[in-house]
Amino acid sequence: MEIFPVYLLHSGEWEENKFVNFVSDCVIIESTFNYNNLVAAISEQIRIDSDLNTIEINFVPNVGLPPIMIYNDT
């Protein structure tokens, strides 16, 4: 099993394909994680209840490109 650090930017806003006014953090995930494990790890790290709050996970493949939303395992 491999582990990977995932850099988190949260509590900010999107402006012209850039995330600004954010708080940064990091979470360690395992290669076996599925989407629900990822949401749980992020929720725990940033201390929010994912049952009461919606978490939007976006991946920015390159600076200046629009974000890609991650919403399930497929």
Residue, then its C-alpha position, 0 to 999 in steps of 0.5 A: m500500500e502506498i501513501f500520498p500527501v494531498y494538498l488541500l486549499h479550502s474556505g476560499e473562492w474561485e476567481e477566473n480559474k484561480f482559488v483565492n483567499f484560502v486556507s491550506d492544509c494537507v492530508i495523507i491518503e492511501s492508494t486503496f482509498n475510494y471517494n468516500n474515504l477521501v471525503a472522510a479524510i478531508s472532513e476530519q482534517i479540516r474539521i467539518d461534518s460531511d453529513l451537515n456540509t457539502i464538500e466540493i473536491n476539485f483538481v486543477p491539472n495545470v495553472g490557469l486551466p479550469p478545475i475538474m470536479i471529482y464527485n465519485d470513483t469513476 
